[in-house]
Amino acid sequence: SQTVELLQLNKNATFVSFRDTIIDADGIEFNRPKYRFGNSPLVITLDSFLRGNHVTLSGASRGFRASVFRDFGDLNELCPTEDTPFLLRALIRGNGLVLAEPGILYRKHDTNLSRPASIASMDFSEIKNQYQKDVQLALDKKWVSKELGQRMYDWIDRNSRLRSFYVSLHEANYSYLFAMKHFFTNKDLSFRQRIILLRDTFRHSGR
């Protein structure tokens, strides 16, 4: 109901996301998001998304305007995920709204489909193909400028490299030496991603 209300009040918005309260396999809460941007929705634009200047966006609680589906049609049959392709599609057609308050309980356990081992088994080339197809459609329809289209293609290449990096990090069992090497040398990592890299490495190493 909040998603529908926000989409009705904000005509330029194409999706609404909430934050997630993380629970374990037994339903015990262990991570509630902090309220960092007040009660008003945080606006996410395509520009801010491409720059990496955004909070973590929850795919599990995201609701889209129906026009996003009509504009782009079905995903490629071989595309292994829907969260990020539809996120990019929605931002091509408008802005996103993120509410600070938790909207769902998100369960994390050893057999999550979104756990690193499952993500590592995805065919990232098909995700990249989906991105490129959607950007080309946006260019053909003149929804975006050629300059913005090129920025999206650059983002797609960087995103593909980052996905491969995180698979390598998982395969290296979050090795501290592996993480530290990339902390200083991987130019694709933003400052925020470098901090998350260290955090996750320390968590997995039990330090």
C-alpha positions as CSV (number, residue, x, y, z in Angstrom):
1,S,0.0,0.0,0.0
2,Q,2.9,2.4,0.7
3,T,4.5,1.5,-2.6
4,V,1.2,2.3,-4.5
5,E,0.7,5.5,-2.6
6,L,4.3,6.7,-3.3
7,L,4.0,5.9,-7.0
8,Q,0.7,7.8,-7.2
9,L,2.3,10.8,-5.5
10,N,5.5,10.8,-7.5
11,K,4.8,10.6,-11.2
12,N,8.5,10.4,-12.1
13,A,9.1,7.4,-9.8
14,T,9.3,4.0,-11.5
15,F,10.1,1.9,-8.4
16,V,10.0,1.9,-4.6
17,S,12.3,0.0,-2.3
18,F,12.4,-0.5,1.4
19,R,15.3,-1.5,3.6
20,D,15.5,-5.1,4.9
21,T,15.7,-6.3,8.5
22,I,18.0,-9.4,8.4
23,I,16.9,-12.5,10.3
24,D,18.7,-15.8,10.6
25,A,17.4,-19.3,9.8
26,D,15.5,-19.3,13.1
27,G,13.8,-16.0,12.6
28,I,16.1,-14.1,15.0
29,E,16.8,-10.5,14.0
30,F,20.5,-9.7,13.8
31,N,20.7,-6.6,11.5
32,R,18.2,-3.8,11.4
33,P,19.1,-1.0,9.0
34,K,19.8,2.4,10.5
35,Y,17.7,5.4,9.7
36,R,20.2,7.6,7.8
37,F,18.1,9.8,5.6
38,G,15.0,10.7,7.7
39,N,11.4,10.0,6.9
40,S,11.3,11.3,3.4
41,P,12.1,8.8,0.6
42,L,15.6,8.9,-0.8
43,V,15.5,9.6,-4.5
44,I,17.7,7.4,-6.7
45,T,18.5,8.6,-10.2
46,L,20.2,6.9,-13.1
47,D,23.1,9.3,-12.8
48,S,23.6,8.6,-9.1
49,F,23.3,4.8,-9.7
50,L,25.9,4.8,-12.4
51,R,28.2,6.8,-10.1
52,G,27.7,4.3,-7.3
53,N,26.3,7.1,-5.0
54,H,23.4,5.2,-3.5
55,V,22.5,3.1,-0.5
56,T,22.2,-0.7,-0.8
57,L,19.0,-1.4,-2.8
58,S,16.8,-4.3,-1.7
59,G,15.5,-6.3,-4.6
60,A,13.3,-8.4,-2.3
61,S,11.1,-5.4,-1.3
62,R,11.1,-3.5,-4.6
63,G,7.8,-2.7,-6.4
64,F,7.8,-1.4,-10.0
65,R,5.4,0.8,-12.0
66,A,3.7,-1.5,-14.6
67,S,5.0,0.7,-17.5
68,V,8.5,-0.5,-16.9
69,F,7.4,-4.0,-17.9
70,R,5.4,-2.8,-20.9
71,D,8.3,-0.6,-22.1
72,F,10.9,-3.4,-22.1
73,G,9.0,-6.6,-22.4
74,D,10.2,-10.0,-21.1
75,L,13.8,-10.6,-20.0
76,N,16.0,-12.9,-22.1
77,E,15.1,-16.5,-21.4
78,L,18.7,-17.2,-20.3
79,C,19.1,-14.2,-18.0
80,P,19.6,-15.8,-14.5
81,T,18.4,-12.8,-12.4
82,E,15.7,-10.2,-12.5
83,D,16.7,-7.8,-9.7
84,T,19.4,-5.7,-11.3
85,P,18.1,-5.8,-15.0
86,F,14.7,-4.4,-13.9
87,L,16.5,-1.9,-11.6
88,L,18.4,-0.6,-14.6
89,R,15.3,-0.6,-16.7
90,A,13.3,1.4,-14.1
91,L,16.0,4.0,-13.8
92,I,16.2,4.5,-17.5
93,R,12.5,5.4,-17.4
94,G,12.4,7.4,-14.2
95,N,13.6,7.7,-10.6
96,G,13.6,5.3,-7.7
97,L,12.4,5.9,-4.2
98,V,13.9,4.2,-1.1
99,L,12.3,4.3,2.3
100,A,14.4,4.3,5.4
101,E,12.1,2.1,7.3
102,P,12.4,-1.7,7.0
103,G,9.8,-3.2,4.8
104,I,10.5,-6.9,5.1
105,L,12.2,-9.6,7.1
106,Y,15.0,-11.0,4.9
107,R,16.1,-14.4,6.0
108,K,19.8,-15.3,5.5
109,H,21.0,-18.9,5.9
110,D,23.5,-21.3,4.4
111,T,21.2,-22.4,1.5
112,N,20.1,-18.9,0.3
113,L,19.8,-18.7,-3.5
114,S,21.6,-15.3,-3.1
115,R,24.5,-16.8,-1.1
116,P,28.0,-16.3,-2.7
117,A,28.2,-19.9,-3.9
118,S,24.9,-19.6,-5.8
119,I,25.8,-16.2,-7.3
120,A,29.2,-17.6,-8.4
121,S,27.4,-20.3,-10.5
122,M,25.4,-17.7,-12.5
123,D,26.2,-17.0,-16.1
124,F,27.3,-13.4,-15.9
125,S,27.6,-13.1,-19.7
126,E,23.8,-13.5,-19.9
127,I,23.3,-10.7,-17.4
128,K,25.6,-8.5,-19.4
129,N,23.8,-9.4,-22.6
130,Q,20.5,-8.4,-21.0
131,Y,21.9,-5.0,-19.8
132,Q,23.3,-4.3,-23.3
133,K,20.0,-5.2,-25.0
134,D,18.1,-2.9,-22.7
135,V,20.5,0.0,-23.2
136,Q,20.3,-0.4,-27.0
137,L,16.5,-0.3,-26.8
138,A,16.7,2.9,-24.7
139,L,19.0,4.4,-27.3
140,D,16.8,3.3,-30.2
141,K,13.7,4.8,-28.5
142,K,15.7,7.9,-27.7
143,W,14.9,7.6,-24.0
144,V,18.5,8.4,-23.2
145,S,21.2,10.5,-25.0
146,K,24.1,8.9,-26.7
147,E,26.4,10.2,-23.9
148,L,24.3,8.6,-21.2
149,G,24.1,5.4,-23.3
150,Q,27.8,5.2,-23.4
151,R,28.0,5.8,-19.6
152,M,25.7,2.9,-19.2
153,Y,27.8,0.7,-21.5
154,D,30.9,1.6,-19.4
155,W,29.0,0.8,-16.2
156,I,28.0,-2.6,-17.7
157,D,31.7,-3.4,-18.4
158,R,32.7,-2.4,-14.9
159,N,29.8,-4.3,-13.4
160,S,30.8,-7.4,-15.3
161,R,34.4,-7.1,-14.0
162,L,33.2,-6.6,-10.5
163,R,31.0,-9.7,-10.6
164,S,34.0,-11.7,-11.7
165,F,36.1,-10.2,-9.0
166,Y,33.6,-11.2,-6.2
167,V,33.5,-14.7,-7.6
168,S,37.3,-14.9,-7.4
169,L,37.1,-13.5,-3.8
170,H,34.7,-16.3,-2.9
171,E,36.8,-18.9,-4.6
172,A,39.8,-17.6,-2.7
173,N,37.8,-18.1,0.5
174,Y,37.9,-14.4,1.3
175,S,41.7,-14.6,1.7
176,Y,43.0,-11.6,3.6
177,L,46.0,-11.3,1.2
178,F,43.8,-11.5,-1.9
179,A,41.5,-8.8,-0.5
180,M,44.3,-6.5,0.5
181,K,45.9,-6.8,-3.0
182,H,42.7,-5.8,-4.7
183,F,41.9,-3.2,-2.1
184,F,44.9,-1.2,-3.4
185,T,45.0,-2.2,-7.1
186,N,41.4,-2.8,-8.3
187,K,40.4,0.4,-9.9
188,D,36.8,-0.7,-10.3
189,L,36.2,-0.7,-6.6
190,S,34.7,2.5,-5.1
191,F,35.8,3.7,-1.7
192,R,32.5,2.3,-0.3
193,Q,33.1,-1.1,-2.0
194,R,36.7,-1.2,-0.6
195,I,35.3,-0.8,3.0
196,I,32.7,-3.5,2.4
197,L,35.5,-5.7,1.0
198,L,37.5,-5.4,4.2
199,R,34.4,-5.9,6.3
200,D,33.4,-9.1,4.6
201,T,36.9,-10.4,4.6
202,F,37.3,-9.9,8.3
203,R,33.9,-11.5,8.9
204,H,34.8,-14.6,6.9
205,S,38.2,-14.9,8.5
206,G,36.8,-14.7,12.0
207,R,39.1,-11.9,12.9
